[in-house]
Amino acid sequence: MHRDVTELEYALCGAVLKDTRRVLRVVRPLLSAEDFSIDPCAALYAAAVQAQDKGQGFDEALAITALTDQMEYEAAGSFVALCMDSAPTTANAEVHAKLLHKAAVDRELRRAVENILADPNREDTAEALTAVCKAALERKIDAHPADLSSILTGYLNGLTAPQTRLHTGFNDLDALLMGLGAGELLLVGARPAVGKSAFSLSLAEAAAKHGTVLLYSLEMSADEVAERLQVRHTDHVTLSDLVNGQTQSEALWQELADAASELSALPIRICDAPNMTVSRIRAQAMAQEDLSCIIVDYVGLLRPDRRNDNRNLELGQISRDLKNLAAELRVPVIALAQLNRGRDETEQPTLRDLRDSGELEQTANKILFLWKVDAGRSIIGCSVAKNRRGKTGAVQLRFEGAHMRFWPMCNGEYVEPCPARSAAYDRVMGRVL
């Protein structure tokens, strides 16, 4: 046991004895009896807390009595005297309590890690280590009530500090969303075959302008994602051409090479590993530098860290874990959700369509829905159905399926994409590339 920790425990117990009422008022929100490594210190502290809860006083005699279950009376008296001598003042009790709590969390973490690593046949070592680290981090997070004055000071400082909010690149949609902030969970829901994966690629490329994007593709392989990214940057090569191998001409190969060169400069990392969990995502995200966004396509294919026979309860736990992940890493997390097919595919989805999806509706900060406005699928509606601290509403986009691209609408009309696009055209149209 570290000598400094031992001395801190003696000193804190001595402070509790010298001014029980005031010291416990300060340290009880920070420290529990389980945080002590010395059993007599834990027993003394627990006895003081119990006396306070009963409205009773606490002094040296009562402390000695409480300790006689663990040691002889004379030894208990000597121990109490040692604690008293170790606390010349009670002024540092709060600082001591914070240090002891940190030491307790570190001690618990080391013990858990040692137990996990002691089993050489364990198959979930990485996931188990991530889980115990998460639990330790949550114990260290300061969740105690804060003064309103300090909250307001931090809020005002945040208003004046430079802020990076991710935008979709579609002006009308961004006017509703007001961007994605750090720690927010955005849910994008759509029925099958509407284009939600293609829409997520637009978001990924927009976010890549600000830093690394982690894209978890749980339905398509990484090659399929790369395929779709490629055709977003070509004019004459379509997705069908790539799938059918119709790219034999030199001109098409050059167009693909140019697209690959352009895409290679983007900090987008794709993971298509099966059986992905939020814990594994957290472990990989924490290893990234300059992380700007995490995208999960789609949330229904994530595995829970703890299995449950009720899928709704599993989805509820997954959605809470994703929200906690966004808050912990201070980046937006975008989760795609697949809705059940409706009787009319042109019917606009509502929040009711998420009722069977665990707690996705309650947990998300913002919710977008995509749907086919026309049966031909080229016009896609995009509604902001939930937007904390913002507006709701709907916009229309044109989906160019052959190239996996979305285009903004201008006054209810869309502009045909021109094969010979210019940078100026892209800037004017707000295209996400």
C-alpha positions in Angstrom: 0.0 0.0 0.0 1.3 3.4 -0.9 2.5 5.4 2.1 0.9 8.6 0.9 -2.5 6.9 0.6 -2.2 5.5 4.1 -1.4 8.9 5.6 -4.3 10.5 3.7 -6.7 7.9 5.2 -5.5 8.5 8.7 -5.7 12.3 8.2 -9.2 12.2 6.9 -10.4 10.0 9.7 -8.8 12.4 12.2 -10.6 15.3 10.5 -13.9 13.5 10.8 -13.3 13.0 14.5 -12.3 16.6 15.1 -15.3 18.2 13.3 -17.7 15.5 12.3 -20.6 17.5 11.1 -18.7 20.0 8.9 -16.2 17.5 7.5 -18.8 14.9 6.5 -20.9 17.6 4.9 -18.0 18.3 2.5 -16.6 14.8 2.0 -19.7 12.5 1.9 -20.6 13.5 -1.7 -17.0 12.6 -2.7 -16.1 9.5 -0.7 -17.7 6.2 0.5 -16.4 3.8 3.1 -15.6 1.4 0.3 -13.0 3.8 -1.0 -10.7 3.2 2.0 -8.0 0.6 1.7 -7.4 0.3 5.5 -10.2 -1.6 7.2 -10.2 0.3 10.5 -10.4 3.6 8.6 -13.3 2.3 6.5 -15.1 1.1 9.7 -14.5 4.5 11.5 -15.8 6.5 8.5 -18.9 4.2 8.1 -19.7 4.6 11.8 -19.5 8.4 11.6 -21.8 8.4 8.5 -24.2 6.1 10.3 -24.3 8.3 13.4 -24.9 11.4 11.2 -27.8 9.7 9.4 -29.4 8.9 12.8 -29.0 12.5 13.9 -26.4 11.5 16.6 -23.1 12.9 17.4 -19.7 11.2 17.0 -16.5 11.4 19.0 -13.4 9.4 19.9 -15.2 7.1 22.4 -17.8 6.1 19.9 -15.1 5.6 17.3 -13.2 3.2 19.7 -16.4 1.3 20.4 -17.1 0.9 16.6 -13.6 -0.5 16.1 -13.7 -3.1 18.8 -15.3 -5.5 16.4 -12.0 -5.5 14.5 -9.4 -5.1 17.2 -8.8 -5.0 21.0 -10.0 -2.0 22.9 -6.4 -0.7 23.6 -5.5 -1.2 19.9 -8.6 0.7 18.9 -7.7 3.6 21.3 -4.2 3.7 19.8 -5.6 3.8 16.3 -8.0 6.6 17.0 -5.1 8.6 18.6 -3.0 8.0 15.5 -5.8 9.4 13.3 -6.1 12.5 15.5 -2.4 13.1 15.4 -2.4 12.8 11.6 -4.9 15.7 11.2 -3.5 18.9 12.6 -6.2 20.8 10.7 -9.5 19.9 9.0 -9.1 22.5 6.3 -7.7 19.9 3.8 -10.4 17.3 4.2 -12.0 18.0 0.8 -8.7 17.7 -1.0 -7.9 14.5 0.8 -11.3 13.0 0.0 -10.8 13.7 -3.8 -7.3 12.1 -3.7 -8.6 9.1 -1.8 -11.5 8.6 -4.3 -9.1 8.7 -7.2 -6.7 6.2 -5.5 -9.7 3.9 -4.9 -10.8 4.0 -8.5 -7.2 3.3 -9.7 -6.8 0.5 -7.2 -10.1 -1.1 -8.4 -9.1 -0.7 -12.0 -5.7 -2.4 -11.5 -7.4 -5.3 -9.7 -9.9 -5.8 -12.4 -7.3 -5.7 -15.2 -5.1 -8.2 -13.3 -8.1 -10.6 -13.0 -8.9 -10.3 -16.7 -5.3 -10.8 -17.8 -4.9 -13.8 -15.5 -7.1 -15.9 -17.7 -5.0 -16.8 -20.9 -8.0 -18.6 -22.5 -10.3 -15.7 -22.3 -11.7 -14.7 -25.7 -13.2 -11.3 -24.9 -10.1 -9.8 -23.3 -10.3 -6.5 -25.3 -14.0 -6.0 -24.7 -13.6 -6.8 -20.9 -10.7 -4.4 -20.6 -12.7 -1.7 -22.3 -15.7 -2.3 -20.0 -13.7 -2.0 -16.8 -11.9 1.2 -18.1 -15.3 2.7 -18.9 -16.6 1.9 -15.5 -13.5 3.4 -13.9 -13.9 6.5 -16.0 -17.5 6.9 -15.0 -16.6 6.7 -11.3 -14.0 9.4 -11.8 -16.4 11.8 -13.6 -17.3 14.6 -11.3 -21.1 14.3 -11.1 -21.6 16.5 -8.0 -23.9 19.5 -8.1 -22.2 22.7 -9.3 -23.0 26.3 -8.4 -25.1 28.1 -10.9 -22.5 30.9 -11.0 -19.8 28.5 -12.2 -22.1 26.9 -14.8 -23.0 30.4 -16.2 -19.3 31.4 -16.3 -18.4 28.3 -18.3 -21.4 28.7 -20.6 -20.5 32.4 -21.4 -16.9 31.4 -22.0 -18.1 28.7 -24.4 -20.1 31.2 -26.3 -17.0 33.4 -27.0 -14.7 30.5 -27.7 -14.3 29.2 -31.3 -16.7 26.3 -32.0 -16.7 23.7 -34.7 -20.2 22.4 -35.7 -20.5 19.9 -38.4 -22.8 20.8 -41.3 -24.4 18.5 -43.9 -23.6 20.8 -46.9 -27.3 21.2 -47.8 -28.1 24.8 -46.9 -31.8 24.4 -46.2 -31.2 21.4 -44.0 -28.4 23.1 -42.2 -30.7 26.1 -41.5 -32.9 23.7 -39.5 -30.3 21.6 -37.8 -27.8 24.4 -37.0 -25.1 21.9 -37.4 -24.0 19.0 -35.2 -22.2 19.9 -31.9 -19.8 17.9 -29.8 -21.5 15.2 -27.7 -24.7 15.1 -29.8 -26.4 11.9 -31.1 -28.0 12.2 -34.5 -30.4 9.5 -35.6 -31.1 9.1 -39.4 -34.1 6.8 -39.9 -35.4 5.5 -43.2 -37.2 2.5 -44.8 -35.1 0.1 -46.8 -33.8 1.2 -50.3 -34.3 4.9 -49.7 -30.6 5.9 -49.7 -29.7 6.3 -46.0 -26.3 4.7 -46.5 -25.6 7.1 -49.4 -26.7 10.0 -47.3 -24.3 8.9 -44.5 -21.5 9.1 -47.0 -22.4 12.7 -47.7 -22.2 13.4 -44.0 -18.9 11.5 -43.7 -17.3 13.5 -46.4 -18.6 16.8 -44.9 -17.2 15.8 -41.5 -13.9 14.7 -42.9 -13.1 18.4 -43.6 -12.8 18.8 -39.8 -10.9 15.7 -38.8 -10.9 11.9 -38.8 -14.2 10.1 -39.4 -14.8 6.6 -38.2 -17.4 4.9 -40.3 -18.8 1.6 -39.1 -20.4 -0.3 -42.0 -22.2 -3.2 -40.5 -24.3 -4.0 -43.5 -21.9 -3.5 -46.4 -18.3 -4.5 -46.8 -15.6 -1.9 -46.8 -15.1 -2.6 -50.5 -18.8 -1.8 -51.2 -18.5 1.5 -49.2 -15.3 2.4 -51.2 -17.2 1.5 -54.4 -20.0 4.0 -53.5 -17.5 6.7 -52.5 -15.8 6.3 -55.8 -18.9 6.8 -58.0 -19.7 9.9 -55.9 -16.6 11.5 -57.4 -17.1 10.4 -61.1 -19.2 11.8 -63.9 -19.3 8.8 -66.3 -18.7 5.8 -64.1 -21.9 4.6 -62.4 -22.4 2.1 -59.6 -23.8 -0.4 -62.0 -20.7 0.0 -64.2 -18.5 -1.0 -61.2 -20.7 -3.8 -60.1 -20.8 -5.3 -63.6 -17.1 -4.6 -64.4 -17.9 -2.3 -67.3 -14.9 0.0 -66.7 -12.5 -1.2 -69.4 -12.0 2.0 -71.3 -8.9 4.1 -70.6 -11.0 7.2 -70.0 -13.2 5.4 -67.3 -10.1 4.0 -65.6 -8.5 7.5 -65.5 -11.7 8.9 -64.0 -11.6 6.2 -61.3 -8.0 6.9 -60.6 -8.7 10.6 -60.2 -11.5 9.8 -57.9 -9.4 7.5 -55.8 -6.6 10.1 -55.6 -9.1 12.7 -54.4 -10.7 10.3 -51.8 -7.4 9.1 -50.5 -6.7 12.6 -49.1 -9.8 12.3 -46.8 -9.3 11.1 -43.2 -12.1 8.5 -43.4 -11.5 5.2 -41.7 -14.0 2.3 -42.4 -14.6 -0.7 -40.3 -16.8 -3.6 -41.5 -15.9 -6.0 -38.7 -18.9 -8.2 -37.7 -20.3 -8.4 -34.2 -19.4 -4.8 -33.4 -20.3 -3.4 -30.0 -20.2 0.1 -28.6 -17.3 -0.9 -26.3 -15.2 -1.9 -29.3 -16.1 1.3 -31.1 -15.1 3.3 -28.0 -11.8 1.5 -27.7 -11.0 2.3 -31.4 -12.2 5.8 -31.2 -10.1 6.6 -28.2 -7.0 5.6 -30.2 -7.8 8.2 -32.9 -6.3 11.6 -33.1 -8.3 14.6 -34.3 -11.6 12.7 -34.3 -14.4 14.7 -35.8 -17.3 12.2 -36.1 -18.5 8.6 -35.7 -21.0 7.1 -38.0 -22.8 3.7 -37.4 -24.6 2.1 -40.4 -26.8 0.8 -38.9 -27.7 0.7 -35.2 -29.9 -2.3 -35.5 -26.8 -4.5 -36.4 -24.8 -3.5 -33.3 -24.4 -6.2 -30.7 -25.1 -5.2 -27.1 -22.3 -5.5 -24.6 -24.7 -7.5 -22.4 -27.1 -9.9 -24.0 -30.8 -9.6 -23.2 -33.7 -11.7 -24.5 -35.7 -8.5 -25.2 -34.3 -6.8 -28.3 -36.0 -3.5 -27.4 -34.1 -3.5 -24.1 -30.9 -4.2 -26.0 -31.5 -1.3 -28.4 -32.2 0.9 -25.4 -28.9 0.0 -23.9 -27.1 0.5 -27.2 -28.7 3.9 -27.7 -27.7 5.1 -24.2 -24.2 3.8 -24.8 -23.9 5.7 -28.1 -25.1 8.9 -26.4 -22.6 8.4 -23.6 -19.9 7.7 -26.2 -20.7 11.1 -27.9 -20.5 12.9 -24.6 -17.4 11.1 -23.4 -15.4 11.8 -26.6 -17.0 15.2 -27.3 -17.8 14.4 -30.9 -21.1 13.9 -32.8 -22.2 10.3 -33.3 -24.5 9.6 -36.3 -26.5 6.4 -36.1 -28.6 5.1 -38.9 -31.8 3.2 -38.2 -33.9 1.1 -40.5 -37.6 1.6 -40.3 -40.2 -1.1 -41.2 -41.6 -0.9 -44.7 -44.9 1.1 -44.7 -47.9 0.3 -46.9 -47.2 3.5 -48.8 -43.4 4.0 -49.4 -44.1 7.7 -50.1 -45.6 8.2 -46.7 -43.5 10.5 -44.5 -42.2 8.7 -41.4 -42.9 10.1 -37.9 -41.5 9.5 -34.4 -44.1 6.8 -33.9 -42.2 4.7 -36.3 -39.4 4.5 -33.7 -41.6 3.2 -31.0 -40.3 -0.4 -31.4 -36.7 0.7 -31.5 -35.8 0.8 -27.8 -35.0 4.2 -26.5 -33.6 5.7 -29.8 -36.3 8.4 -29.9 -35.7 9.5 -26.3 -31.9 9.3 -26.4 -31.1 11.1 -29.7 -30.6 14.9 -29.7 -31.7 15.2 -33.3 -33.7 12.8 -35.5 -33.8 13.0 -39.4 -36.2 10.9 -41.5 -35.7 10.1 -45.2 -38.5 8.9 -47.5 -39.4 8.7 -51.2 -41.5 11.7 -52.1 -42.2 10.2 -55.6 -42.4 6.5 -56.6 -39.5 7.0 -58.9 -37.3 7.6 -55.9 -35.4 10.5 -57.4 -37.0 13.0 -55.0 -36.2 12.3 -51.3 -37.9 14.1 -48.4 -35.7 14.9 -45.4 -37.5 15.9 -42.2 -36.0 17.1 -39.0 -38.5 15.4 -36.6 -36.6 16.1 -33.4 -34.1 18.9 -32.7 -33.3 19.8 -29.2 -32.6 23.6 -29.0 -33.6 24.0 -32.6 -36.3 24.0 -35.3 -38.1 21.1 -36.9 -39.3 21.0 -40.5 -38.7 19.3 -43.8 -36.7 19.8 -47.0 -36.4 18.0 -50.3 -33.3 16.5 -51.9 -32.7 14.9 -55.3 -31.1 11.5 -55.1 -28.9 10.5 -58.0 -28.7 6.8 -57.4 -26.3 5.9 -60.2 -23.7 8.0 -58.4 -24.9 7.7 -54.8 -25.2 11.5 -54.6 -27.8 13.9 -53.1 -28.5 17.3 -54.6 -30.2 20.3 -53.0 -33.5 21.5 -54.3 -33.8 25.2 -55.4 -37.3 26.7 -54.9 -38.9 23.3 -55.4 -36.9 22.5 -58.5 -33.8 20.5 -58.9 -30.9 21.2 -61.2 -29.7 18.4 -63.4 -26.1 17.5 -62.6 -23.7 18.6 -65.3 -21.0 16.2 -66.5 -18.5 19.0 -66.7 -19.0 20.3 -63.2 -16.8 23.1 -62.0 -15.7 24.0 -58.5 -17.7 27.2 -58.6 -20.8 25.1 -59.5 -20.3 22.8 -56.5 -19.8 25.8 -54.2 -23.0 27.4 -55.4 -25.1 24.3 -55.2 -23.7 23.3 -51.8 -22.9 19.8 -52.9 -21.2 17.7 -50.3 -17.9 16.3 -51.5 
